[in-house]
Amino acid sequence: MAPSTTEQTTEQTAAPARRLHRAWLTAAVAGAAVVTAGAFTTVPGLLVTPLHEEFAWERGQVALAASVNMVLFGLTAPFAAALMDRVGARRVAGGALLLVAAGAVLTGFMTRPWQLVAYWGVLTGLGSGCLTMTFAAGVTARWFDRRRGLVTGALSSSSHLGQLLFLPLLAGAVERHGWRPPVVTLALVALAVAAPVFLALRDHPADIGVKPYGAEEFAPKPSPASGAATRTLMVLAGALRTRPFWLLAGMFVLCGASTNGIMWSNWAPAAHDHGMRVTAAASLLSLIGVFSALGALLSGWLTDRFDPRRLLTVCFAVRALTLLALPMVFSSAVTAPMLLFVFVYGLVDVATVPPVIELCRRAYGTGGPIVFGWINAAHQVGAGASAFLGATARDVFGTYDEVWAALGAGCLVAALLATAVRATLVKVE
């Protein structure tokens, strides 16, 4: 006998409503933390002129703080990944936000150059270094079994999103109100984001009794890993004995050299060589950032569906072609070919991150986030070397044409290295 209408209604009411998986809230909160940390990377360039005018400090003294910040930003990441395994992502992310907030507040009261190095270079460098793509890798590895690449791409693009959101606002505020109010405002933003991190972020799905998103079985929470610093170095020592590490690290040295290393420090001078106005060059650089965020999302989606090695090969090959073509499209005006370069180059700018994170996970298992942290440190080494050597080459050759050609060739080498990676699980700890 068919059930009555009343019985059907009762059964439908009793059926549990489909709820949004907690993993998505976790990813959103983690993304807010990464966006905030990304905003702090834009500030040093805005402080050079105001600090020079107010304190008569040499520009090199201000740049030293930015250099210390960049070095610690890269070196902190692998240790932060290991620390997350010991005390949890919530404490690491919340503590990092409090650290960058403290550095920003203290910077507002500084009177000596060494204080800028200590407050902005060390404190914000350590704090923001805890909230890099390595942090994103750790969160997605714990909370997502499906859509991992997509979420990794979204979190990877969050840092660029922070730069895009805050850079024009901070630049305008510095121009109208001086450098102190924007710095203190950033500290308040960090404190505001720290609140939902402490309240809503959870270290593992098992903490609230749910399975990772897309998983068929419940995953028990692993025991806290002791000796975070020791474990970080032990994982590095183990990874150094494996072939995938050297291939991936080599790729990321070339990746850093051909992206933020050359672009953030040498793009404006290169544009000036071709007669382009500074405002136009800055606008194009911002557009690259916009397409970088979109490219990271697309790359994450593709990483879930295709071989990450092939995706890396395509990204590096396309980047090589854009860099080799750049001298032919650079001009004093913003032309259609120049906009095409910005679009294509931007799409592959950060697109290498999700497939490398996935290859680290496949090759090193639970040690994958830590290994990626070290590989990302190699990225920063390549970026730093490219920033210096690119400017030096410009002084020697009188043009950046040779720089673009060399970086294009380097990207072709990186594309070949990607095809040689064999991500077979190995024990590194």
C-alpha positions as CSV (number, residue, x, y, z in Angstrom):
1,M,0.0,0.0,0.0
2,A,1.4,3.4,-1.0
3,P,2.2,5.7,1.9
4,S,-0.2,8.6,2.5
5,T,0.7,12.2,1.8
6,T,1.0,12.8,5.6
7,E,3.5,10.0,6.0
8,Q,5.6,11.2,3.0
9,T,5.7,14.7,4.5
10,T,6.8,13.3,7.9
11,E,9.6,11.3,6.3
12,Q,10.8,14.3,4.3
13,T,10.8,16.4,7.5
14,A,12.7,13.8,9.4
15,A,15.4,13.5,6.6
16,P,18.5,15.5,7.6
17,A,19.0,18.6,5.5
18,R,22.1,18.7,3.4
19,R,24.6,20.9,5.1
20,L,27.7,22.6,3.7
21,H,30.7,20.6,4.7
22,R,32.9,22.2,7.4
23,A,35.9,21.9,5.1
24,W,34.7,24.9,3.1
25,L,34.4,27.1,6.1
26,T,37.9,26.0,7.1
27,A,39.2,26.9,3.6
28,A,37.5,30.3,3.7
29,V,39.0,31.2,7.1
30,A,42.4,30.0,6.0
31,G,42.1,32.1,2.8
32,A,41.3,35.2,4.9
33,A,44.5,34.7,6.8
34,V,46.5,34.2,3.7
35,V,45.0,37.4,2.1
36,T,45.9,39.4,5.2
37,A,49.5,38.1,5.2
38,G,49.8,38.9,1.5
39,A,48.8,42.5,2.1
40,F,51.9,43.0,4.3
41,T,54.2,42.1,1.4
42,T,53.1,45.2,-0.4
43,V,54.1,47.7,2.3
44,P,57.9,48.0,2.1
45,G,57.9,49.5,-1.4
46,L,55.4,52.2,-0.1
47,L,57.6,53.1,2.8
48,V,60.9,53.9,1.0
49,T,60.2,57.5,0.0
50,P,58.2,58.6,3.2
51,L,60.9,57.2,5.5
52,H,63.6,58.7,3.5
53,E,61.9,62.1,3.6
54,E,61.0,62.0,7.3
55,F,64.1,60.4,8.9
56,A,66.7,61.0,6.1
57,W,67.4,57.3,6.1
58,E,69.2,55.9,3.1
59,R,67.1,53.9,0.8
60,G,69.4,50.9,1.3
61,Q,68.5,50.9,5.0
62,V,64.8,50.6,4.2
63,A,65.5,48.0,1.6
64,L,67.4,45.9,4.1
65,A,64.3,45.4,6.1
66,A,62.4,44.2,3.0
67,S,65.3,41.8,2.2
68,V,65.2,40.3,5.7
69,N,61.4,40.0,5.4
70,M,61.7,38.1,2.1
71,V,64.4,35.7,3.4
72,L,62.4,34.9,6.6
73,F,59.2,34.6,4.5
74,G,60.8,31.8,2.6
75,L,62.7,30.0,5.4
76,T,59.9,30.1,7.9
77,A,57.4,28.1,5.8
78,P,58.8,24.6,6.2
79,F,59.3,25.0,10.0
80,A,55.7,26.4,10.2
81,A,54.4,23.3,8.4
82,A,56.1,21.1,10.9
83,L,54.8,23.2,13.8
84,M,51.3,22.8,12.5
85,D,51.7,19.0,12.9
86,R,52.7,19.6,16.5
87,V,50.4,22.3,17.8
88,G,47.8,22.6,15.0
89,A,47.0,25.0,12.2
90,R,44.7,27.2,14.3
91,R,47.5,28.1,16.8
92,V,50.1,28.6,14.1
93,A,47.8,30.8,11.9
94,G,46.4,32.8,14.9
95,G,49.9,33.3,16.3
96,A,51.2,34.4,13.0
97,L,48.5,37.1,12.6
98,L,49.3,38.4,16.1
99,L,53.0,38.5,15.2
100,V,52.5,40.5,12.0
101,A,50.1,42.8,13.9
102,A,52.7,43.4,16.6
103,G,55.4,44.1,14.0
104,A,53.1,46.6,12.3
105,V,52.2,48.4,15.5
106,L,55.8,48.7,16.7
107,T,56.8,50.0,13.2
108,G,54.4,52.9,13.7
109,F,56.5,54.0,16.7
110,M,60.0,53.4,15.4
111,T,62.7,56.0,15.3
112,R,65.8,54.1,14.2
113,P,66.6,52.0,11.1
114,W,67.4,48.9,13.1
115,Q,63.9,49.0,14.5
116,L,62.5,48.8,11.0
117,V,64.6,45.7,10.4
118,A,63.6,44.1,13.7
119,Y,59.9,45.0,13.5
120,W,59.0,44.8,9.9
121,G,61.9,42.6,8.7
122,V,61.9,40.0,11.5
123,L,58.4,40.0,13.1
124,T,56.3,40.4,10.0
125,G,58.7,38.2,8.0
126,L,58.3,35.4,10.5
127,G,54.5,35.9,10.8
128,S,53.7,36.1,7.1
129,G,56.1,33.2,6.4
130,C,53.7,31.0,8.5
131,L,50.8,31.9,6.1
132,T,52.3,31.0,2.7
133,M,51.3,28.4,0.2
134,T,52.8,25.8,2.6
135,F,50.1,26.7,5.1
136,A,47.6,26.2,2.3
137,A,49.0,22.8,1.4
138,G,48.7,21.7,5.0
139,V,45.1,22.8,5.3
140,T,44.0,21.1,2.1
141,A,45.8,17.9,2.9
142,R,43.9,17.5,6.1
143,W,40.5,18.7,5.1
144,F,40.0,17.7,1.5
145,D,40.1,14.3,-0.2
146,R,38.3,15.6,-3.3
147,R,38.7,19.1,-4.9
148,R,42.1,19.3,-3.3
149,G,43.7,20.9,-6.3
150,L,40.9,23.5,-6.7
151,V,41.1,24.5,-3.1
152,T,44.9,24.7,-3.2
153,G,44.7,26.9,-6.3
154,A,42.2,29.2,-4.5
155,L,44.4,29.5,-1.4
156,S,47.5,30.0,-3.5
157,S,45.9,32.9,-5.3
158,S,44.8,34.4,-2.0
159,S,48.2,36.0,-1.4
160,H,48.0,37.8,-4.7
161,L,44.5,38.8,-3.9
162,G,45.7,40.4,-0.7
163,Q,48.2,42.4,-2.7
164,L,45.6,43.5,-5.2
165,L,43.0,44.5,-2.6
166,F,45.3,46.4,-0.3
167,L,48.0,47.9,-2.6
168,P,46.0,50.7,-4.2
169,L,44.2,51.4,-0.9
170,L,47.5,51.6,1.0
171,A,49.2,53.7,-1.7
172,G,46.4,56.2,-1.6
173,A,46.4,56.3,2.2
174,V,50.1,56.9,2.4
175,E,49.8,59.7,-0.1
176,R,47.0,61.4,1.8
177,H,47.7,60.6,5.5
178,G,51.3,59.6,5.7
179,W,52.8,56.2,6.3
180,R,51.8,55.6,10.0
181,P,47.9,55.3,9.7
182,P,48.0,52.7,6.9
183,V,50.5,50.6,8.8
184,V,48.4,50.7,12.0
185,T,45.3,49.9,10.0
186,L,46.9,46.8,8.6
187,A,47.7,45.7,12.2
188,L,44.0,46.2,13.1
189,V,43.0,44.1,10.0
190,A,45.3,41.3,11.2
191,L,43.8,41.4,14.6
192,A,40.3,41.3,13.2
193,V,41.1,38.2,11.0
194,A,42.8,36.5,14.0
195,A,39.4,36.4,15.8
196,P,37.7,34.0,13.3
197,V,40.9,32.0,13.0
198,F,40.8,31.2,16.7
199,L,37.1,30.7,16.8
200,A,36.3,28.8,13.5
201,L,39.5,27.2,12.3
202,R,40.0,23.6,13.3
203,D,43.1,21.5,13.0
204,H,41.6,18.3,11.7
205,P,38.2,17.0,10.6
206,A,38.3,14.5,13.5
207,D,38.2,17.4,15.9
208,I,34.5,17.9,15.1
209,G,33.8,14.3,14.1
210,V,33.5,14.6,10.4
211,K,35.3,13.0,7.4
212,P,37.5,15.0,5.1
213,Y,35.5,16.4,2.2
214,G,34.9,13.7,-0.4
215,A,36.5,10.9,1.8
216,E,34.7,7.6,2.1
217,E,36.1,6.7,5.5
218,F,36.7,8.6,8.7
219,A,40.3,9.8,9.1
220,P,41.6,9.6,12.7
221,K,43.6,12.6,13.9
222,P,47.3,11.8,13.9
223,S,49.2,12.2,17.2
224,P,51.1,15.5,17.6
225,A,54.5,15.3,16.0
226,S,57.3,16.2,18.5
227,G,60.3,18.3,17.8
228,A,59.0,20.5,15.0
229,A,62.4,22.1,14.1
230,T,64.1,18.7,14.2
231,R,61.4,17.1,12.1
232,T,61.7,19.8,9.5
233,L,65.4,19.3,9.1
234,M,65.0,15.5,9.2
235,V,62.3,15.7,6.4
236,L,64.7,17.9,4.4
237,A,67.6,15.4,5.0
238,G,65.4,12.6,3.7
239,A,64.1,14.5,0.7
240,L,67.6,15.5,-0.3
241,R,68.3,11.8,-1.0
242,T,65.4,11.6,-3.4
243,R,65.3,12.5,-7.1
244,P,61.9,14.3,-7.1
245,F,63.0,16.8,-4.6
246,W,65.9,18.0,-6.7
247,L,63.8,18.1,-9.9
248,L,61.0,20.1,-8.1
249,A,63.4,22.4,-6.3
250,G,65.3,23.1,-9.6
251,M,62.0,23.9,-11.3
252,F,61.0,26.3,-8.5
253,V,64.4,28.1,-8.6
254,L,63.7,28.8,-12.2
255,C,60.0,29.6,-11.4
256,G,61.0,32.2,-8.8
257,A,63.6,33.7,-11.1
258,S,61.0,34.1,-14.0
259,T,58.1,35.5,-11.9
260,N,58.2,37.7,-8.8
261,G,62.0,37.8,-8.8
262,I,62.2,39.7,-12.0
263,M,58.8,41.3,-12.3
264,W,58.4,42.9,-8.9
265,S,61.8,44.6,-8.9
266,N,62.7,45.0,-12.6
267,W,59.4,45.4,-14.5
268,A,59.1,49.2,-14.0
269,P,62.7,49.9,-15.0
270,A,62.3,47.7,-18.1
271,A,59.1,49.5,-19.0
272,H,60.9,52.9,-18.5
273,D,63.6,51.8,-21.0
274,H,60.8,51.6,-23.6
275,G,59.4,55.0,-22.7
276,M,56.3,53.7,-20.8
277,R,55.0,55.8,-18.0
278,V,55.3,54.5,-14.4
279,T,51.5,54.5,-13.9
280,A,50.9,52.5,-17.0
281,A,53.6,50.0,-16.0
282,A,52.2,49.6,-12.5
283,S,48.7,49.1,-14.0
284,L,50.0,46.3,-16.2
285,L,51.7,44.7,-13.2
286,S,48.4,44.8,-11.3
287,L,46.7,43.2,-14.2
288,I,49.3,40.4,-14.2
289,G,48.3,39.8,-10.6
290,V,44.6,39.6,-11.5
291,F,45.2,37.0,-14.1
292,S,47.6,35.2,-11.8
293,A,44.8,34.7,-9.3
294,L,42.6,33.3,-12.1
295,G,45.3,31.1,-13.4
296,A,45.9,29.6,-9.9
297,L,42.2,28.7,-9.6
298,L,42.2,27.2,-13.1
299,S,45.4,25.3,-12.4
300,G,44.0,23.9,-9.2
301,W,40.9,22.7,-11.1
302,L,43.1,21.1,-13.8
303,T,45.3,19.4,-11.2
304,D,42.3,17.4,-10.0
305,R,41.8,16.1,-13.5
306,F,45.1,15.7,-15.3
307,D,48.7,14.6,-14.7
308,P,50.4,17.4,-12.7
309,R,53.6,16.8,-14.6
310,R,52.0,17.6,-17.9
311,L,50.3,20.7,-16.5
312,L,53.7,21.9,-15.2
313,T,55.3,21.3,-18.6
314,V,52.6,23.3,-20.4
315,C,52.8,26.2,-17.8
316,F,56.6,26.5,-18.1
317,A,56.6,26.2,-21.9
318,V,53.9,28.9,-22.3
319,R,55.8,31.1,-19.8
320,A,59.0,30.6,-21.9
321,L,57.2,31.7,-25.1
322,T,55.8,34.8,-23.4
323,L,59.2,35.9,-22.1
324,L,61.0,35.3,-25.4
325,A,58.3,37.4,-27.1
326,L,58.3,40.2,-24.6
327,P,61.1,42.3,-26.3
328,M,59.1,42.3,-29.5
329,V,55.9,43.6,-27.8
330,F,57.3,46.0,-25.3
331,S,56.6,49.6,-26.3
332,S,55.9,53.0,-24.8
333,A,52.1,52.5,-25.0
334,V,49.8,49.9,-23.8
335,T,49.1,48.0,-27.0
336,A,47.0,44.9,-27.8
337,P,50.1,42.6,-28.0
338,M,51.2,44.0,-24.7
339,L,47.8,43.2,-23.1
340,L,48.0,39.7,-24.7
341,F,51.3,39.2,-23.0
342,V,49.9,40.3,-19.6
343,F,47.0,38.0,-20.0
344,V,48.9,34.9,-21.0
345,Y,51.9,35.4,-18.7
346,G,49.5,36.2,-15.8
347,L,47.6,33.0,-16.3
348,V,50.7,30.8,-15.9
349,D,52.4,33.0,-13.2
350,V,51.2,31.1,-10.1
351,A,49.7,28.2,-12.0
352,T,52.7,26.1,-11.2
353,V,51.9,26.0,-7.5
354,P,48.9,23.5,-7.3
355,P,50.6,20.8,-9.4
356,V,53.9,21.0,-7.4
357,I,52.0,20.8,-4.1
358,E,50.1,17.7,-5.4
359,L,53.4,16.1,-6.6
360,C,54.9,16.7,-3.1
361,R,51.9,15.0,-1.5
362,R,52.1,12.0,-3.8
363,A,55.9,11.7,-3.4
364,Y,56.2,12.4,0.3
365,G,52.9,11.7,1.9
366,T,52.4,13.4,5.3
367,G,55.8,15.1,4.8
368,G,54.6,16.7,1.6
369,P,53.7,20.1,3.1
370,I,57.1,20.4,4.8
371,V,58.9,19.3,1.6
372,F,57.0,21.9,-0.4
373,G,58.0,24.5,2.2
374,W,61.7,23.8,1.4
375,I,60.9,23.8,-2.4
376,N,59.2,27.1,-1.9
377,A,62.3,28.4,-0.1
378,A,64.2,27.4,-3.3
379,H,61.7,29.6,-5.2
380,Q,62.6,32.6,-3.0
381,V,66.3,31.9,-3.6
382,G,65.7,32.0,-7.4
383,A,63.6,35.2,-7.0
384,G,66.3,37.0,-5.0
385,A,69.0,36.0,-7.4
386,S,67.0,37.1,-10.4
387,A,66.2,40.5,-8.9
388,F,69.9,41.2,-8.4
389,L,71.3,39.6,-11.5
390,G,68.5,41.1,-13.7
391,A,69.5,44.6,-12.7
392,T,73.2,43.8,-13.0
393,A,72.6,42.5,-16.5
394,R,70.8,45.7,-17.4
395,D,73.8,47.7,-16.3
396,V,76.2,45.5,-18.4
397,F,74.2,45.1,-21.6
398,G,72.2,48.4,-21.4
399,T,68.9,46.5,-22.1
400,Y,66.8,43.8,-20.5
401,D,66.5,41.8,-23.8
402,E,69.2,39.4,-22.8
403,V,67.4,38.9,-19.4
404,W,64.1,37.9,-21.0
405,A,65.9,35.5,-23.3
406,A,67.8,33.9,-20.5
407,L,64.7,33.5,-18.4
408,G,62.8,32.1,-21.3
409,A,65.5,29.5,-21.8
410,G,65.4,28.7,-18.1
411,C,61.6,28.1,-18.3
412,L,62.2,25.6,-21.2
413,V,64.6,23.8,-18.9
414,A,62.0,23.7,-16.2
415,A,59.5,22.3,-18.6
416,L,61.9,19.4,-19.3
417,L,62.5,18.8,-15.6
418,A,58.7,18.5,-15.1
419,T,58.6,15.6,-17.5
420,A,61.3,13.7,-15.5
421,V,59.5,13.8,-12.1
422,R,58.3,10.4,-10.9
423,A,56.1,11.0,-7.8
424,T,56.4,7.5,-6.3
425,L,55.8,7.6,-2.5
426,V,59.0,7.6,-0.5
427,K,59.7,7.7,3.2
428,V,61.4,10.9,4.3
429,E,61.0,10.9,8.1
